[in-house]
Amino acid sequence: MSVAIENFVKAIYKNGMRDNNDTKPGNIAKELKISNAAATDMAKKLAAKDLLEYEKYKPLKLTEQGTKVALSVIRKHRLWESLLFKMFDMSLHDIHREAELLEHQTSDLLADKISEYLGNPKFDPHGDPIPNAKGEITTVDTSISLSNAQEGKTYIISRLMSDDKEFFDFCAQNGLKYGNTLVVSKQFSKNKMTQILINNNTILLNQDFTSIIYVNENN
């Protein structure tokens, strides 16, 4: 399986898991930084390989085989992130960048060895679930985006869904880390902004951030 194909099905799977659930070729093209025409052409080719379902102007949908390929790549990516974070204490952006390269060169055997070495983790350092060797995600995701959190409630950060360096630098500087606790002090729904209290600091976040920071209520 080529790197281009693996990245394409992975992008469809990940976009399908997000709040906007936008898997149209144009959005996948934007995600992968390719032209709309190239994305449409790839979608048609992969439909012929039974990796996805393609219909003009419709969102792309992975077949069972396509989902299996995507989850295999995602498993390797997230295991590498976990290993690099554990061994070298690298930043969240750096582990993502390196894992993007390593995931395509990793055999199933090596992935299993990495998982075993790490104690078969269920989540990576971003809070993203790690599929098991069978391509199954065994955890139940009950998280919501910070933009949908309720005022006055306390939450635990469960996922940071980004690969942007500035985002991760901001998170690191302000204690926005997987597993940390925050309080939603105010939702400015008209202006699409959220005010939070974390580590005794008040921070105002716009929707660009609150839509990719996921939390679970701290009961």
Secondary structure, DSSP 8 states (H G I E B T S, - for coil): --HHHHHHHHHHHHHHHSTT----HHHHHHHHT--HHHHHHHHHHHHHTTSEE--TTS--EE-HHHHHHHHHHHHHHHHHHHHHHHHH---HHHHHHHHHHHGGG--HHHHHHHHHHHT--SB-TTS-B---TTS---S----EEGGG--TT-EEEEEEE----HHHHHHHHHHT--TT-EEEEEEEETTTTEEEEEETTEEEEEEHHHHTTEEEEE--
